Amino acid sequence: MNTSEQSGYEIEIPYGTQSLTARVPAGRLLGTLDVSDTPPLKDRDRAIRDAIENPIGLDRDIFRIVSPGETVAIVVPDSFRTTRVEQVLPVLIDGLIEAGIAEGDITFVYATGTHRGPTPDEERRILGDGIYERFKGQAFTHDPRDEDNLVYVGTTSRGTEVHINRRVHEADRIIATGAVVLHYFGGYGGGRKSIVPGVASITTIASNHSMNLHPTEDQIDPAVRIGGLDGNPVAEDMLEATQLTHVDYIVNTVLNRKSEIAAIFAGELDAAHLSATKFAHGLFATDIDQQADLVIAASPSTQNFVQTHKALFNSYQAVKPDGRIILLAPCPEGLGGEQFAKWLRLGSREAIIAGLRKESEINGQTALSTIQKAPITYIMTEMTDGDVAMLRARRAASLGDAVSKAIADLAAAGRPEPTCYLMPSAAYTVPFPASEAAGQRASGF
């Protein structure tokens, strides 16, 4: 971390494709919290092929597992995540065809979970030009409410009835792809999350996500935490649910701060994913010895607030409970859908928890987290005034306006020389406070 001892300092932080500057007139910059600076893969295609051919947790690679005449379903991410799977797929497809799999026997399924499906332009971006042109007639968007295209595969020990996309489950071989980042209640992305919630039914997703709440108290279960899989009921139920189908192979990337592939992990569902999470933790997590009075954070590329919430969550980990957050997030698509807005309209933490007890849903979980954190937040955004008000945040007209308002708030609270962190990649950078009290606070939503 870079440090500064003087009172007052200049800052630079991204907003969309721009880079904004401002002067913070008082206090001290504790440092810049960001994704570690990690180089991309050297000889990328060779490195991808090597990873696929040297699986973690299996004694044979996918090219030796498949047999001619078998069908292969490849689960790929939706449009809301940058994974660079488009760089992996040509190598994977070439290897499958060399192994005797016919092009007509390969199907792609976009793992949307509860998100909207990708547009044709987004499908092209996800698959890459070459694969899209070859397979666009064999690529399908998962619909978690389409009961005719879902199949029951069993019930987990925690009671989640698991329904999986029929095209995925009934394929002879399933390959799940994705990127591993830290996730605020699933522990980590990638791995199991490509299947549940990725290609699961709406009822399966709701049952799994209901485990965010404490079973007997009106609070978030403290075992549900970012960067934690073992003992996390949501993550453990996701894995058990995914294991009720037959994922033969995963290929997971971990991206660097420039969205280049820094590492790739392939092999058995759980073992390869665990290896990827260790690398991702070292890349995205940062330990801090204190929380700051002010956090200035950016989420320049997230399309709506539902996705931007990750940046708010991570910023909140680095700020004192009565501090201030400045969040720069264009959110050109607004809040992220009526389902999220519906939960926000309930208006209070108690009302949202009561609603989630009746019908758990990911947008409700995000709304619950948001209304806890947004009241201390000034946001610079393209969202409407009404959207910002629903979040319980306060709008700032510019970065300078946000800084002035936050500094004035802190001075009025008796902190005329506030400490500050910058978080230019806040959706991906996860601070872990050192103190036990802060750690307990951070584990909730």
C-alpha positions in Angstrom: 0.0 0.0 0.0 1.1 3.5 -0.8 1.0 5.9 2.2 0.9 9.6 2.6 1.5 11.6 5.7 0.5 15.1 4.7 -2.8 16.7 5.5 -4.7 16.9 2.2 -3.8 15.0 -1.0 -4.8 14.5 -4.6 -6.6 11.4 -5.7 -7.3 9.8 -9.0 -10.0 7.1 -9.5 -11.9 5.6 -12.5 -15.5 6.4 -13.4 -16.7 4.3 -16.4 -14.0 4.8 -19.1 -12.9 8.1 -17.5 -10.3 8.9 -14.8 -11.4 11.5 -12.3 -9.2 13.6 -10.0 -10.0 15.6 -6.9 -8.3 17.0 -3.8 -9.2 15.7 -0.4 -8.6 18.8 1.7 -7.9 17.2 5.0 -6.8 14.0 6.7 -4.4 11.2 5.6 -4.4 8.6 2.9 -3.8 5.2 4.5 -3.3 3.5 1.1 -4.7 2.2 -2.1 -6.4 -1.2 -1.8 -6.4 -3.0 -5.1 -6.1 -6.3 -6.8 -2.5 -7.5 -6.7 -0.4 -6.7 -9.7 -0.1 -10.1 -11.4 1.1 -10.8 -14.9 -1.0 -12.6 -17.5 -0.2 -16.1 -18.7 2.8 -16.5 -20.9 2.1 -18.3 -24.1 -1.6 -18.3 -23.2 -2.9 -21.0 -25.5 -0.2 -23.4 -24.5 -0.7 -22.6 -20.8 -4.5 -23.2 -21.2 -3.9 -26.5 -23.0 -1.4 -27.6 -20.3 -3.8 -26.8 -17.5 -6.6 -28.8 -19.2 -4.3 -31.7 -19.9 -3.0 -31.8 -16.3 -6.1 -32.0 -14.2 -6.3 -31.4 -10.5 -8.0 -34.2 -8.6 -8.4 -36.6 -11.6 -6.1 -39.1 -13.2 -7.3 -38.4 -16.7 -8.0 -35.2 -18.6 -11.3 -34.4 -20.2 -9.9 -35.3 -23.7 -9.4 -38.8 -22.4 -12.6 -39.0 -20.4 -14.9 -38.3 -23.4 -15.6 -40.9 -26.0 -16.7 -40.5 -29.6 -20.5 -40.4 -29.9 -21.0 -38.7 -26.5 -22.8 -35.4 -26.0 -21.0 -32.6 -24.2 -22.7 -29.7 -22.4 -20.4 -26.7 -21.7 -21.7 -24.3 -19.1 -20.5 -20.8 -19.7 -21.0 -17.6 -17.8 -23.7 -15.0 -18.5 -23.0 -11.4 -19.6 -22.5 -9.9 -16.1 -19.1 -11.5 -15.5 -15.8 -11.0 -17.2 -14.2 -14.5 -17.2 -12.1 -14.6 -20.5 -13.7 -18.0 -21.2 -13.7 -16.9 -24.9 -9.9 -17.4 -24.8 -10.3 -20.9 -23.2 -13.0 -22.3 -25.5 -11.0 -22.6 -28.8 -8.4 -24.7 -27.0 -11.1 -26.8 -25.2 -13.2 -27.3 -28.4 -10.2 -28.3 -30.5 -9.2 -30.8 -27.9 -12.7 -32.3 -27.7 -12.9 -32.6 -31.5 -9.4 -34.2 -31.6 -10.8 -36.7 -29.1 -13.6 -37.7 -31.4 -16.5 -35.5 -30.2 -18.6 -34.3 -33.2 -19.3 -30.5 -33.4 -23.0 -31.3 -33.5 -22.8 -33.1 -30.1 -21.5 -30.0 -28.3 -24.0 -27.7 -26.6 -23.4 -24.4 -24.7 -25.6 -23.2 -21.9 -25.4 -19.7 -20.5 -25.4 -19.9 -16.7 -27.7 -17.0 -15.9 -29.0 -18.1 -12.5 -31.7 -15.4 -11.9 -30.1 -12.8 -14.3 -31.5 -11.9 -17.6 -30.2 -13.8 -20.6 -27.4 -12.4 -22.8 -28.2 -10.4 -26.0 -26.8 -11.7 -29.3 -23.9 -9.2 -29.1 -23.2 -10.4 -25.5 -23.3 -14.0 -26.6 -20.7 -13.3 -29.2 -18.6 -11.6 -26.6 -18.9 -14.5 -24.1 -18.1 -17.2 -26.6 -15.7 -15.2 -28.9 -16.2 -14.6 -32.6 -15.0 -18.0 -33.9 -16.9 -20.2 -31.4 -20.0 -18.1 -31.7 -20.2 -18.4 -35.4 -19.7 -22.1 -35.3 -22.0 -22.9 -32.4 -24.6 -20.1 -32.1 -27.3 -22.5 -33.1 -26.3 -24.9 -30.3 -26.0 -22.2 -27.5 -29.0 -21.8 -25.1 -29.9 -19.4 -22.3 -30.8 -21.1 -19.0 -34.3 -20.1 -17.8 -34.7 -21.0 -14.1 -38.5 -20.8 -14.4 -38.9 -23.1 -17.5 -40.1 -26.2 -15.8 -40.2 -28.2 -19.1 -36.4 -27.7 -19.4 -35.6 -28.6 -15.8 -35.1 -32.0 -14.2 -35.2 -33.1 -10.6 -31.9 -34.7 -9.5 -32.3 -35.1 -5.8 -32.5 -33.3 -2.4 -29.6 -32.1 -0.3 -29.1 -33.0 3.3 -30.2 -29.5 4.2 -33.5 -29.9 2.3 -32.8 -28.2 -1.0 -34.7 -29.9 -3.8 -32.4 -29.6 -6.8 -33.7 -29.1 -10.3 -31.1 -28.6 -13.0 -31.2 -27.5 -16.6 -32.2 -30.6 -18.6 -29.8 -29.9 -21.5 -27.0 -29.8 -19.0 -28.0 -32.8 -16.8 -28.9 -35.1 -19.6 -25.7 -34.6 -21.6 -23.2 -37.5 -21.4 -20.5 -35.1 -20.2 -20.7 -31.8 -18.4 -17.9 -29.2 -18.4 -18.4 -26.1 -16.2 -16.4 -23.0 -17.0 -16.1 -19.7 -15.1 -13.9 -17.3 -13.2 -13.0 -17.4 -9.5 -13.5 -14.3 -7.4 -14.4 -13.9 -3.7 -18.2 -13.9 -3.3 -20.0 -12.1 -0.4 -22.1 -15.1 0.7 -21.1 -18.0 -1.5 -17.5 -17.7 -0.4 -16.1 -17.8 -3.9 -17.4 -17.7 -7.5 -16.6 -20.4 -10.0 -16.7 -24.1 -9.4 -20.0 -25.2 -7.9 -21.6 -21.8 -8.5 -21.7 -22.4 -12.3 -24.3 -25.1 -11.7 -26.1 -23.9 -8.5 -27.3 -21.2 -9.0 -26.0 -21.0 -12.6 -28.3 -23.6 -14.2 -30.6 -24.4 -11.3 -34.3 -23.7 -10.9 -35.7 -20.7 -9.2 -36.9 -22.8 -6.3 -33.5 -24.5 -5.9 -31.8 -21.1 -5.9 -34.3 -19.7 -3.3 -33.8 -22.7 -1.0 -30.1 -22.5 -1.2 -30.0 -18.7 -0.6 -32.4 -18.9 2.3 -29.5 -20.3 4.3 -28.0 -16.8 4.4 -30.3 -16.2 7.4 -29.7 -17.4 10.9 -32.1 -20.4 11.4 -33.6 -19.0 14.7 -32.6 -15.3 14.9 -33.5 -12.3 12.7 -30.0 -11.8 11.5 -27.5 -13.0 8.8 -26.0 -16.4 9.8 -22.4 -15.4 10.8 -21.2 -18.6 9.2 -22.1 -17.2 5.8 -19.1 -15.2 4.8 -17.0 -13.9 2.0 -13.9 -16.0 1.2 -15.2 -18.9 3.3 -16.4 -22.4 2.1 -16.0 -24.8 5.0 -18.7 -24.3 7.5 -20.6 -21.9 5.2 -24.1 -23.4 4.9 -24.8 -21.7 1.6 -21.5 -22.8 0.0 -21.7 -26.3 1.4 -25.3 -26.7 0.2 -24.3 -25.4 -3.3 -21.6 -28.1 -3.5 -23.8 -30.9 -2.4 -26.5 -29.8 -4.8 -24.1 -29.6 -7.7 -22.8 -33.1 -6.9 -26.3 -34.5 -7.4 -25.7 -34.0 -11.1 -22.5 -35.2 -12.8 -20.0 -32.4 -13.5 -17.1 -34.2 -15.2 -14.7 -31.3 -15.5 -14.3 -27.7 -14.6 -12.1 -25.1 -16.2 -11.8 -21.9 -14.1 -9.8 -18.8 -14.7 -8.5 -16.2 -12.3 -8.1 -12.8 -13.8 -5.6 -10.0 -13.0 -6.5 -6.3 -12.5 -6.4 -5.8 -16.3 -8.9 -8.7 -16.8 -6.2 -10.9 -18.3 -5.9 -14.6 -17.4 -3.4 -14.8 -14.6 -4.0 -18.5 -13.8 -6.1 -21.3 -15.0 -7.3 -24.4 -13.1 -8.9 -27.5 -14.5 -10.0 -30.9 -13.2 -12.4 -32.3 -10.6 -15.2 -30.0 -9.5 -14.1 -29.5 -5.9 -10.4 -30.1 -6.0 -9.7 -27.8 -9.0 -11.9 -25.1 -7.5 -10.2 -25.2 -4.2 -6.8 -24.7 -5.9 -8.3 -21.7 -7.8 -9.7 -20.2 -4.6 -6.3 -20.2 -2.9 -4.8 -18.3 -5.9 -7.7 -15.9 -6.1 -7.5 -15.2 -2.3 -3.9 -14.1 -2.7 -4.9 -11.9 -5.7 -8.1 -10.2 -4.5 -7.9 -10.2 -0.7 -5.9 -7.6 1.3 -5.4 -7.6 5.0 -5.8 -4.2 6.7 -4.7 -3.3 10.2 -7.3 -0.6 10.6 -10.5 0.6 9.1 -10.7 4.1 7.7 -13.0 7.1 8.3 -13.5 7.4 4.6 -13.4 4.9 1.7 -13.4 6.3 -1.9 -14.3 3.3 -4.2 -15.0 2.8 -7.9 -16.9 0.1 -9.8 -16.4 1.4 -13.3 -17.6 -1.5 -15.4 -20.5 -3.1 -13.5 -23.7 -2.6 -15.5 -26.3 -2.2 -12.7 -26.5 -1.8 -9.0 -27.1 -5.4 -8.2 -23.7 -6.1 -9.7 -22.2 -3.0 -8.1 -23.4 -4.1 -4.7 -20.1 -6.2 -4.5 -18.2 -2.9 -4.5 -20.3 -1.5 -1.8 -19.9 -4.6 0.3 -16.1 -4.6 -0.1 -15.9 -0.9 0.7 -17.9 -1.4 3.9 -15.3 -3.9 5.0 -12.7 -1.2 5.0 -14.7 1.7 6.6 -15.5 2.4 10.3 -19.1 1.8 11.2 -19.8 5.5 11.5 -17.6 6.5 8.6 -18.4 7.5 5.0 -18.1 5.7 1.6 -17.9 7.5 -1.7 -18.9 5.1 -4.5 -18.4 5.9 -8.2 -20.6 3.6 -10.2 -22.2 4.6 -13.5 -24.8 1.7 -13.5 -26.1 2.4 -17.0 -28.8 -0.3 -16.6 -30.1 1.2 -13.4 -30.9 -0.8 -10.3 -30.8 -4.2 -12.0 -34.5 -5.1 -12.3 -37.9 -4.9 -10.8 -37.3 -7.9 -8.5 -34.5 -6.0 -6.7 -36.6 -2.8 -6.5 -39.5 -4.8 -5.0 -37.4 -5.8 -2.1 -36.0 -2.3 -1.6 -39.5 -0.9 -1.4 -40.1 -2.9 1.8 -38.1 -0.2 3.4 -36.5 -1.7 6.5 -34.2 -4.5 7.5 -36.9 -6.1 9.6 -39.4 -6.1 6.7 -36.9 -7.6 4.3 -35.9 -10.3 6.7 -39.5 -11.2 7.2 -40.0 -11.4 3.5 -37.0 -13.6 3.1 -38.3 -15.9 5.7 -41.4 -16.5 3.5 -39.6 -16.6 0.2 -35.8 -16.4 0.0 -34.5 -14.8 -3.2 -31.1 -13.4 -4.1 -32.4 -9.9 -4.9 -33.8 -9.8 -1.3 -30.4 -10.8 0.1 -28.8 -8.0 -1.9 -31.4 -5.5 -0.8 -30.9 -6.4 2.8 -27.2 -5.8 2.5 -27.7 -2.6 0.6 -30.0 -0.8 3.0 -27.5 -1.6 5.8 -24.5 0.0 4.0 -25.9 2.6 1.6 -27.0 5.2 4.2 -23.3 6.1 4.9 -22.6 6.3 1.1 -22.4 9.1 -1.4 -22.8 7.8 -4.9 -21.9 9.3 -8.2 -23.9 7.5 -10.8 -26.2 7.6 -13.9 -29.0 6.1 -11.9 -32.1 8.2 -11.4 -32.7 10.2 -8.2 -35.5 7.8 -7.4 -33.2 4.8 -7.7 -30.6 6.4 -5.5 -33.3 7.2 -2.9 -34.5 3.6 -2.9 -31.0 2.4 -2.1 -31.0 4.8 0.9 -27.8 6.3 -0.5 -27.1 10.0 -1.2 -26.4 11.4 -4.6 -23.2 13.4 -5.4 -23.0 15.5 -8.5 -19.3 15.0 -8.9 -16.3 13.4 -7.2 -15.4 16.8 -5.7 -19.0 17.2 -4.5 -18.9 13.8 -2.8 -15.5 14.6 -1.2 -16.8 17.9 0.2 -19.9 16.4 1.6 -18.2 13.4 3.2 -15.4 15.5 4.7 -18.0 17.9 6.1 -19.9 15.0 7.7 -16.8 13.6 9.3 -15.7 17.0 10.6 -19.2 17.5 12.2 -18.7 14.1 13.9 -15.5 15.3 15.4 -13.1 13.9 12.8 -11.6 16.9 11.0 -8.5 14.9 9.8 -10.1 11.6 8.6 -8.2 8.6 7.4 -8.9 7.3 3.9 -8.5 4.3 1.6 -8.8 4.4 -2.2 -10.4 1.3 -3.8 -10.2 1.7 -7.6 -11.4 -1.9 -8.3 -13.8 -2.2 -5.4 -16.0 -4.9 -7.0 -13.0 -7.3 -6.8 -10.8 -6.1 -4.0 -11.8 -7.6 -0.6 -10.3 -6.0 2.6 -10.1 -8.2 5.6 -9.9 -6.2 8.8 -7.4 -7.5 11.4 -9.4 -7.0 14.6 -11.7 -9.7 15.8 -14.6 -7.3 16.2 -14.2 -6.1 12.7 -14.0 -9.6 11.4 -17.3 -10.5 13.0 -18.9 -7.4 11.6 -17.5 -8.1 8.1 -18.9 -11.7 8.1 -22.5 -10.4 7.9 -24.2 -8.6 5.1 
